[in-house]
Amino acid sequence: MQPEVVLEKLGFSPNEIKVYLTLNDHGSTKAGKIAKLAKIDRSNCYNSLKSLTERGLVSYVLIGRVKWFQATGPKRLLDYVKEQEGDIQSILPELQARHKAAKIEGQVRLFKGIKGVKSIFLDIARSGENNYVFGSEGQFSSRMPEFALQFERLKKENKIQTKLLLRRGREELDSTTSEYRYLPNVSESPAVTNIYGNKIAIIIWTNEPEGILIENAAAAKAYKSYFDVMWEVAKK
């Protein structure tokens, strides 16, 4: 993966990325030269240097009255990420309490794009509930192969098993935590239904995938009963 892509995922702005990588490439450098090398204007360069310095990713020394900037060691990025994780961990209990207090029974949420769909699968993996799936054509593994393997690891860690109803010839990558059965005479469909705990997640694998998450205990129980009937008539 390209450094620019990873840094963007960490929340760095385009100008911060240019400045940070320029300093890694050229070592100790004055702000004016950094702006030229990074091909950004001076004001944006100074703002980026200020924010990177505040994060501990850039330092400077004064030579005479001139600041010479340099990037701290790349491993500082790992420390930065751990600090961010620590900050999040510190507020999780309060956020969880607020989240539970604000929940509405029967709520329906819509998620768009690969990142939105990923958040649904992370919810499944962290729920601690077994997952019951029908309608899969193997889209999860073909569209998100790296994350599908991560999903498999998370399910193992949380002792989650999946029962999966497929058309013959289809499969997913999370095979060691899944049991397959096959239904005959089923038409191909972009919609995949997941039932876990008191939730139903419907993933629609169009060009830009979408996910619909329904949180309703009665609805999940009804869907699960229909799944059980299909599971009994499906072939191993």
N, C-alpha and C positions, 0 to 999 in steps of 0.2 A: 504494500500500500504506500502511496506517495506521502511524504511528510506533510505537504500542504493539506491533503485530505484529512489526515489524523489531527493536525492542529485546528482545522476548521471544526471538526467534531468536538474538540475540547473547548470550543467557544471563542477561539481567537478570531479577530476581525481580519479581513484581507490585508490591510496595511500592517497590522501587527505581525502577520505571517511573513510578509515581505521583509520587514525590518529584522525580525528574529533570524530568518534564514540568511539574510545578508551578513549579519554579524557572525553567524556560524561559519560562513564562507570566507570572510575577510578579516576576522579578528578585530583587534582594537582599532576603532575608527571614529572620526569626528562626525557630528550629526549631519553637517552639510554634505559630506561625501556619502554617508549612508543614504540620504534622500536621493542623491544622484544614482547610486548603484541600485537602489530599490525601485527607482523610477516613480517616486511619489513626491508631492510638494513638501516643503519644509515644515509647514504647520502640522500636517498629518504625521510626518516623521517624528516631530517632537511629542505629539500626543501619544503615539505608539510607544516611543521610548519611555515616556512617563508611566504608562500602564504596565509595560513589561518590567520596568524597574520595581514598581509596587508589588508585582507578583514574585519578585526575586529571581526573574529569569534573565535580567540584564543588570550589569553593574557599571560603574564608571570611575575613572580616576581624573583628578585635576592636574594638568601639566601647565604650569603658569596659571592662566585664567581660562583655559580651554578644557572642556570635558571630552574625554576619550571613552567611548562606550565599548563594552564587550559583552558577549553572551556568557552567562554562567555555564558550567558543564551540562551537556545534554541530559545527564541523569537527574538533574534538578527538575526536569519535567515530571519524572516519576514521583518525586517528593511533592510537587505541586498537585498532582492528581490525588495522592493520598491525603493531602490536606483538605482538598475539596470533599473527598469521601468522608473524612472525619467531621467536617462541618455539617454534611447532610445527615450523618448518623446522629449527631447531637440534637437535631430538630425532628428526627423521625417520630419519637414518641408523641410529641405534641401534634404533628401532622396526622398521625394515625388516629389519634383521639378526635381531631376535628373531622377527619374523613368519615369515621364511623358515625359521628353525631349528625353529619349532614346527609347521610345516605337516605335515599327514598326507595321503599320497596316497589319493585316493578319498573325501575328506571331502565331506559334504553339509551345506549350511547353509540355514536358513529365514529369510526376511526378510518382515516384515509391514508393511502400510500404504504410503502414498505415499512416505514417506521411505525405507523399506526398499527399495522398488522402484527409487527414484532411485539408491541406492547401487550397485545392480547395473548400471544403465545407465552410471554413472560408471566402473565397473570395465571395462565394455566399451570405452568411449571412450578410456580411458587404457592399455588393454592393448597397443595397437599391432597388434592382430590383426584381420583382416577378420572380419566377422560374417555368419553365414548363418542366415536366419530363415524359419520357416514357421508358419502358423496365425494370422497377424496379421489383425485385422479393423479396424485403424486405431484401436485403443483407446488406444495410447500418445499419439497426437496429440490425441485428443478429451479424454482425462482429464488430460494434462499438457502443454498446448500451448506454454506459455512455455519449459518445460524441454526440450521436443522440439526447439525451435530452438537452444537452448544445446547440446544433444547433437549437432546437426548441425555447429555451429561446432567443437566439440571433435574430432569425427571428421575434419573438414578439417585441423585443426592436427596431428593425429596420423596423417594420411594413411591413414585407415581407410575401406574400402568395404563396403557391405552388399549381399548378394544376398537378395532378399525374395520369398517365394512367398505369394501372396494369392488370395483369391476375387475374381472379376471385380467391378469397381466399388468396391473398397476401396483405400485408399492411406494413407501416412504423410507427415508433414511434412518428414522428412529426405530429400527427394527428390533433391537434387543429389549426394549421396554414396551413393545407392542405385540398384540396378538391379532392376526388377520383372519377374516373370513370374507368370502366372495359371494356377491349376489348376481344371479343370471338376469338377462333381459333388462339391464339398467342402462338408460341413456347417459351419454357424456354430459357433464354439467360443470359450470365454473363455480358453483356454490358448494361449500363444505360446511357441515354442521358439527360443532363440538359441544358436548354436554358435560359439565363438570360442576359438582356441588350444586349450588342453586342458580347456576348461570348457563346460558346458551350463547355460544359465539358462532356466528355465521360469517365465514370468510368468502368473499366473492372475488375470484381470481381473474379480474379483467386486466387491461393494460396497466391501469393504476388501481391496484387492489384496494378493496374496502372491507371493513369489518363492522358487523353489527353485534353489540354485546347487550344481551337482555338479562337483567338480574331479577329473577322472579322464581321463588321456590316452587310454586304450583306449576308454572309452565315448564320448568326444568324436570319436574317429576313426571309430567305428562309426556314430554319428549323422550325421557328415559324409558318409559313403559313401551312406547312404539319402537324404540331402538331394541329393546329386549326381544320383542316379537320378531323383528327382522334378523336379529342375531341367531335365533333358534332355527330359522329356515335357511340361513346362509350356509354355504359349503366351505369346509376347511381347505 
